[in-house]
Structures are given as C-alpha cells and as structure tokens.
Amino acid sequence: MFVLDFVTKLWAVEYLRGRDSIKLIGNFLQLTYTTNSGAAFSIAPNATLVLASFALCAAAFIIYFSRKVISNWWGLVLGLVLGGIFGNLWDRISKAPGGFKGEVVDWIELPHWPIFNIADSAICIAAAIVVVLAIKNIQPTDASSHGA
C-alpha cells in the first residue's frame, strides 16, 4: 500500500500540480492536486507535528499488536492502516518544509468530499472492513491466548 501511495503521489506532483483538474467521470471523479497540513479530510489543519507523532505511536502499536493477530482479515486491516499511516507520514517527513512539518499530497476528488489520496483510501477501507468483521464477530486474536 505504501508503494502504491508513494508512486501515485509522485505522479500527482509531476502531472497534476499547477494544472486544472482532470475529469475522468464528468464531475463525479476528478484528479485534482492539492496538499493538506491536517489529518484526513483536512481535519486539524497545521497540526502536522502532532499528527506525525500520533502516526508514529499508532504504527508502533500496530506493529506490536500484529504479532498476535491470527485472522487474515484482521491482518489485512492492520496492513491497510499501516500502509496508510506510512504513506502520509512519509509526506509529513519528506515534503517541504520538512522536519515533520510537510504537507500530505492529495489528488482524488469526488463531489461533496474532501480531496484525498491512496493512503487515506486504505485507512477508510480498513475501517469498513472492521465494521464487517465486528458484525460477523470475527476476532483479531484467539481469546483463549489472553491469559488471566
């Protein structure tokens, strides 16, 4: 997921930055370059350092927790979230002005929705899968392995 996000953002910077939106499906799906200093959907603008710190903590937790996951579906969820975290974290670290203050590249536009990227999509897809897993009562770990 990280590689797909990274490559598509490189493409967006090269071919979309400074240009008009590209309409793929009328006004329903457009490719529009923008950057975002906040969280997904432009929440908490200019909180890049806080968001990067939170992302690092979340990634560390996921990596630690993933060793205990026995469900392939939950493994997929954690992989999608981790890929999304690292995709946007890379932008925060590597994009100007740098030092955990960089802005995230967004480029996918739908009507009445903030512009987003592949990393954001991965996290949202993971959230949707979590809802399905919860409804089906599919646990990430074996409940008997938690000890008293």
Backbone torsions as a table, in degrees:
resi	resn	phi	psi	omega
1	MET	NA	-42.3	179.5
2	PHE	-58.4	-45.3	-177.7
3	VAL	-64.3	-44.0	178.2
4	LEU	-60.5	-45.4	178.3
5	ASP	-62.0	-45.3	-178.5
6	PHE	-60.4	-48.5	-177.4
7	VAL	-66.1	-41.8	-179.4
8	THR	-68.5	-32.4	176.0
9	LYS	-70.2	-38.8	174.3
10	LEU	-58.5	-44.4	178.2
11	TRP	-61.3	-45.3	-179.4
12	ALA	-61.1	-43.0	178.9
13	VAL	-62.7	-43.6	-176.5
14	GLU	-70.7	-43.2	-170.0
15	TYR	-109.2	-13.4	-177.8
16	LEU	-111.6	-31.2	-175.9
17	ARG	-60.9	130.8	177.8
18	GLY	77.9	9.6	-179.0
19	ARG	-122.2	164.2	174.6
20	ASP	-67.9	158.3	177.6
21	SER	-59.5	147.8	174.2
22	ILE	-101.1	120.2	180.0
23	LYS	-87.3	119.1	178.2
24	LEU	-94.9	-44.3	178.6
25	ILE	-130.3	76.6	-177.8
26	GLY	52.6	-132.7	176.5
27	ASN	-90.2	0.2	-177.6
28	PHE	-75.7	-44.7	-179.3
29	LEU	-131.3	117.1	179.2
30	GLN	-128.9	154.5	174.5
31	LEU	-106.4	114.1	-173.8
32	THR	-134.9	121.8	-179.5
33	TYR	-79.5	132.6	170.6
34	THR	-156.2	168.5	173.5
35	THR	-124.0	159.7	-172.6
36	ASN	-140.1	122.5	178.3
37	SER	-89.7	-3.8	-177.2
38	GLY	-105.4	-160.4	178.3
39	ALA	-85.8	-171.9	178.8
40	ALA	-52.2	141.7	178.0
41	PHE	62.5	27.7	176.8
42	SER	63.7	24.6	175.7
43	ILE	-74.7	141.1	177.2
44	ALA	57.9	58.9	178.5
45	PRO	-60.6	147.3	178.1
46	ASN	65.2	20.2	176.9
47	ALA	-107.0	35.7	-172.5
48	THR	-57.4	-45.4	-178.3
49	LEU	-63.8	-43.1	178.3
50	VAL	-63.7	-44.4	-179.3
51	LEU	-65.6	-39.3	178.1
52	ALA	-64.7	-40.9	178.6
53	SER	-64.3	-44.0	177.5
54	PHE	-61.8	-42.3	-179.9
55	ALA	-61.5	-41.8	178.3
56	LEU	-62.9	-42.3	178.3
57	CYS	-65.1	-43.8	179.2
58	ALA	-62.9	-42.5	179.1
59	ALA	-62.7	-42.5	178.9
60	ALA	-61.8	-43.2	178.4
61	PHE	-62.3	-45.3	-178.8
62	ILE	-62.8	-44.3	179.3
63	ILE	-61.4	-43.0	178.3
64	TYR	-64.5	-48.8	-175.8
65	PHE	-67.3	-32.2	-174.4
66	SER	-61.1	-24.5	179.0
67	ARG	-65.7	-21.7	-176.6
68	LYS	-97.4	-7.9	-175.6
69	VAL	-76.3	129.5	178.6
70	ILE	-110.9	-13.0	-179.8
71	SER	-88.1	128.5	176.7
72	ASN	-61.2	-37.3	179.7
73	TRP	-64.0	-42.5	177.9
74	TRP	-68.8	-32.8	174.0
75	GLY	-61.8	-41.0	176.0
76	LEU	-61.5	-45.4	178.6
77	VAL	-57.0	-50.1	-178.4
78	LEU	-64.1	-37.9	177.5
79	GLY	-64.4	-42.7	177.9
80	LEU	-63.2	-45.5	-179.9
81	VAL	-64.5	-44.9	-179.7
82	LEU	-63.0	-43.3	176.3
83	GLY	-60.6	-41.8	177.9
84	GLY	-65.3	-43.1	178.5
85	ILE	-60.2	-50.8	-177.2
86	PHE	-68.1	-32.3	177.4
87	GLY	-60.9	-49.6	-179.9
88	ASN	-76.4	-32.3	177.7
89	LEU	-64.0	-38.9	177.9
90	TRP	-57.2	-43.5	177.9
91	ASP	-62.5	-43.3	-178.4
92	ARG	-62.7	-33.4	-179.9
93	ILE	-81.9	-42.4	-168.1
94	SER	-96.6	-22.4	-177.3
95	LYS	-83.9	155.9	179.3
96	ALA	-58.6	142.5	3.1
97	PRO	-85.9	6.3	177.5
98	GLY	84.8	-174.8	176.5
99	GLY	57.8	45.8	-179.8
100	PHE	64.6	22.4	178.0
101	LYS	-122.1	8.0	-178.9
102	GLY	-72.3	159.1	179.8
103	GLU	-99.1	147.4	-179.1
104	VAL	-81.9	136.8	177.2
105	VAL	-81.8	125.3	174.9
106	ASP	-119.4	149.5	-175.0
107	TRP	-156.1	-4.0	179.8
108	ILE	-102.8	123.3	-176.6
109	GLU	-122.0	127.3	172.3
110	LEU	-117.8	155.7	-179.7
111	PRO	-64.3	142.0	176.1
112	HIS	58.7	32.9	-178.3
113	TRP	-146.1	141.6	177.2
114	PRO	-62.9	150.6	177.3
115	ILE	-66.9	139.6	-173.7
116	PHE	-139.3	-173.4	-178.3
117	ASN	-138.4	-177.1	-178.9
118	ILE	-64.4	-39.3	179.2
119	ALA	-61.0	-44.6	177.1
120	ASP	-60.6	-43.0	179.7
121	SER	-60.3	-42.6	-179.6
122	ALA	-59.9	-43.2	-179.5
123	ILE	-66.8	-40.6	178.9
124	CYS	-67.5	-40.3	176.7
125	ILE	-62.9	-41.4	177.0
126	ALA	-59.4	-42.4	179.3
127	ALA	-62.6	-40.6	178.4
128	ALA	-64.9	-40.2	177.9
129	ILE	-64.5	-38.5	177.7
130	VAL	-59.4	-41.2	178.7
131	VAL	-60.7	-46.7	179.3
132	VAL	-62.8	-43.6	179.4
133	LEU	-63.2	-37.9	178.3
134	ALA	-66.4	-42.5	178.6
135	ILE	-62.2	-40.1	-179.6
136	LYS	-84.3	-0.2	179.4
137	ASN	56.8	41.9	176.4
138	ILE	-92.8	115.5	-175.8
139	GLN	-87.0	147.8	179.0
140	PRO	-72.5	-30.0	-177.4
141	THR	-129.0	167.2	175.3
142	ASP	-77.9	116.0	-176.5
143	ALA	-57.3	-29.2	-178.1
144	SER	-73.6	-11.9	-177.7
145	SER	-89.5	3.7	-176.5
146	HIS	-86.3	-9.4	176.1
147	GLY	52.5	161.9	-177.2
148	ALA	-94.9	NA	NA
